[in-house]
């Protein structure tokens, strides 16, 4: 799972990792390894394309609301000129 941090959260997090590409953080007795990773090409493309990010966001919202369609339903809708 990926999570974006902004504002104060981002600043606090940067303070934890500022001098190393690997950090161990103890949160209430639970240790977490935080390690910098390189974005793959797909992630780079998504991050650089606001239109694509918006499409993914809308798709995620559709899934949460139960608006799901089978491949056959979509192909039929295309054939009917609805999509």
N, C-alpha and C positions, 0 to 999 in steps of 0.2 A: 504494500500500500504506500502510495506517495502522498505527502501532505505539504502544502505550501505554507510558509510562515511569512507574515508581514509585520511591519511596525515593531512594537516592543518585543513580541515573540521572536522575531528574526534577530533583533539586536541581542537579546539574551542568549539565543542559540549560538550566534557568532562568537560570543564571549567564551563559550564552552569549547569551541573547536579552533580558535584563532591560530594556534601554533602547531597544529598537527593535522594530518589527513586521516588519522585514526584517534578516536578518543573513547574512553570508557567513562560512562556517567552512571552514578549510583542514585537511584530514585527510590527512597524509602526501603533500602535494603535489596532492591533488584538492580542488577548491573546490566547496562546496555552498551553494546559496541556501536559507535557511530563512526561511519567510514565514508569518505568521499568516493563517489562513483562517477564515471564518465557517462554522459548521456549517449545512447545509441543513436543511430541516424534517424530512426522513426521518431524518437522523442525530440530530437533537434528540429525535425520538420514540423511536428505538432506545435512546439513552443514558438516557432518563428512564423506561424500562420494563424492570425487571429480568426479568420473565417473558419478554418478547420477546427480550432478550439471551440468556437461557438456551436458548430455542428455536433461535436462530441458532447458538449454540455446539454444541448437539446435532446440528443439521443439518450443520455443518462436520465434526464427528466422523464422522457417517454417510458423508459423501462420502469422507473419508480412508480409511475402512474398506471402501469399494466398495459400500456399501449404497445403490444407486441404483435408481430405478423410473421407468418411462415414465408419461406421463399416462394412457395406456390401462390400465396395470396398476393405478394408483391408483383410477381410476374403477371398474374391475371389483371391486376390494377394497371400495370404498364400497358398490357394489350388493350385495355378499355380506354386508355388515354387519360387515366386519372392521376397518374404519377409522371 
